[in-house]
Amino acid sequence: MKYESYQSSLTDAKILIVEDEVIIAMALEDSVHDFGYLVAGRATTGPRAIELAMETQPDLALVDIRLNGDMDGVEAAETISGRLKIPVIFLTAYSDEETLSRAIKTNPYGYLIKPIRPRELYTTIETSIYKHRAVVAEEARVACLSAVTSKLENPVEQVKASLEGLVGSIQKGEMDLDDVDIILQAQVDELNRVRTDLRELNDTIFRA
């Protein structure tokens, strides 16, 4: 069945499904396809989930809290989100208080209670991906602004210190006009470079 009203515009988004109940995993995969997303892969164990995540680089992971084996979904999700910085949505039918507490500490983007309804699945996936992409974009913007700003700080301080030293030397009669002209021209060139950097900063701000 196609969920026509749930067709996502994020058709390039890849979803990793980590679920050890085969019927539920198949239903999730069908829903993800019907919503217009790509399925990065299916895993039934924590180690395999991590392996698939590293191979496929998904945009989001749906992870059952309870998985068979030594590694549960919480540990797998923590490793995946830690290494790849991708959003994780937990799937659960029930869990003890200690497991839920561990899950909360991983800062998941959401929880879905089984049986999972298509509308809730679609809404949670869609909002999680958009939110994560917005966070990544903001981090990139801040990093860019920081990089450009740091480029400005040292040259300005150097020009200031150089001009202060120049004034002191002139007052002491330690420089003739030719020396002053050479130094001033060098400072003009440096200030022109700073002006170019300021324009770059301005363009960066407006693009952001």
VEXMARDREN-776645 format. One line per 5 residues: number of its first residue (from 1); their letters; for each residue x, y, z of C-alpha. Coordinates in steps of 0.001 Angstrom, whole numbers. Each point is the difference from the previous one (the first is absolute). Layout:
NUM> a> X Y Z  ...
END
This chain:
1> mkyes> 0 0 0  1320 3434 -960  -341 2807 2498  -614 2701 -2583  -561 2720 2599
6> yqssl> 3344 -790 1624  2304 360 -3003  3214 1640 1212  2001 2606 -1887  3148 -1496 1585
11> tdaki> 311 -2670 -2685  3774 -169 449  -277 -892 3703  1224 -3477 972  -1549 -1788 2973
16> lived> 1699 -2833 1886  -2395 -2493 1626  1228 -1857 3075  -2682 -2463 1087  269 -3711 873
21> eviia> -3686 -837 -502  -157 -908 -3680  -3662 881 -590  397 3430 1614  3246 640 -1895
26> maled> -1680 -854 -3316  -2949 2270 797  2366 2839 870  1933 -497 -3225  -3220 72 -2047
31> svhdf> -1110 3192 1738  3365 1704 -480  -133 -823 -3718  -3604 1182 -281  860 3307 1658
36> gylva> 2599 602 -2710  3156 -592 2040  2819 -2406 -798  717 -3008 2219  3678 -38 921
41> gratt> -290 -3547 1320  -1499 -2249 2652  1794 -1385 3041  -1175 -2366 2719  2946 397 2398
46> gprai> 1938 2895 1475  3388 -856 -1554  -1569 -461 -3445  -1845 3316 396  3268 1817 686
51> elame> 1669 -1734 -2926  -2829 930 -2385  -76 3560 1264  3702 453 -701  -397 -1529 -3466
56> tqpdl> -3109 1855 -1135  240 3320 1888  -3779 332 576  -1791 3256 782  -1990 -1561 2842
61> alvdi> -246 -3278 1899  -3125 -1698 1311  1245 -2137 2893  -1914 -2467 2147  1066 487 3601
66> rlngd> -53 -3750 659  2175 -2115 -2296  1146 -3578 361  3630 -528 891  2515 1619 2310
71> mdgve> -525 3504 -1460  -3440 1532 327  -1450 2809 -2116  1010 2720 2431  3691 -904 -195
76> aaeti> -159 -379 -3773  -1778 3344 -409  2487 1753 2260  2895 -1296 -2110  -1692 874 -3306
81> sgrlk> -1019 3529 987  3379 584 1628  2007 -996 -3049  -2249 1322 -2761  -1860 2825 1743
86> ipvif> -3335 -1123 -1417  -3436 110 1665  -1346 -3150 1624  -3647 -878 604  -626 -2774 2533
91> ltays> -2656 -2660 -497  -1395 -1700 3078  -2902 -2090 1230  1121 22 3616  3195 561 1928
96> deetl> 1149 -10 3562  787 3278 1705  3779 -482 -158  -53 -608 -3771  -2219 3016 -620
101> sraik> 2319 2128 2123  2972 -1110 -2091  -1945 718 -3177  -861 3531 1107  3680 769 637
106> tnpyg> 808 -644 -3671  -2154 3015 -970  -2182 -1763 -2583  -2100 2050 -2395  -3126 -1935 921
111> ylikp> -1747 -3129 1249  -2607 -2114 -1780  -2159 -2418 1955  -902 -3297 -1636  -2264 -670 -1826
116> irpre> 1298 2888 -2109  -2530 2079 -1903  975 1255 -3480  -893 3627 727  2120 54 3164
121> lytti> 2865 -1750 -1762  -40 2428 -2913  -319 3109 2193  2794 -1076 2347  2394 -869 -2821
126> etsiy> -737 3163 -1950  332 2400 2936  3142 -1749 1270  1807 275 -3339  -981 3638 -501
131> khrav> 1011 860 3563  3337 -1780 -339  793 1672 -3322  -842 3382 1533  2371 -714 2903
136> vaeea> 2790 -1048 -2381  -553 3114 -2140  140 2253 3064  3199 -1658 1231  1556 515 -3436
141> rvacl> -1080 3652 -18  1485 639 3435  3234 -1767 -969  258 2104 -3166  -599 3239 1888
146> savts> 2562 -1004 2606  2586 -802 -2663  -491 3312 -1826  -26 1982 3250  3249 -1602 1144
151> klenp> 1578 987 -3321  -786 3612 803  1213 159 3570  3763 -479 -447  492 2288 -3049
156> veqvk> -1857 2876 1648  2013 -341 3185  3226 -203 -2018  -846 3151 -1971  -864 1820 3198
161> asleg> 3243 -1038 1708  2029 867 -3107  -1501 3474 -280  569 650 3697  3625 -1037 -421
166> lvgsi> 314 2203 -3096  -1297 3052 1820  2441 -609 2827  2941 -325 -2392  -957 3214 -1844
171> qkgem> -231 1878 3270  3478 -1209 932  1376 926 -3404  1030 -3567 -743  -1584 -116 -3500
176> dlddv> 194 2137 -3111  -2927 648 -2383  936 -2824 -2371  -150 -2530 2818  -3343 1396 1158
181> diilq> -1393 -213 -3545  1014 -3663 -370  -1511 -964 3341  -3240 1895 -617  -430 -1632 -3405
186> aqvde> 421 -3418 1594  -2710 884 2530  -2313 1209 -2765  428 -3351 -1755  -760 -1828 3222
191> lnrvr> -3090 2105 652  -1219 -678 -3528  270 -3707 735  -1959 522 3207  -2660 1854 -1990
196> tdlre> -294 -2994 -2344  -421 -2284 2991  -2683 2308 1388  -1903 -255 -3260  260 -3774 219
201> lndti> -1335 114 3546  -2873 2231 -1095  -881 -2342 -2871  148 -2974 2370  -2393 1656 2431
206> fra> -2521 814 -2709  227 -3482 -1520  -679 -1456 3431
END
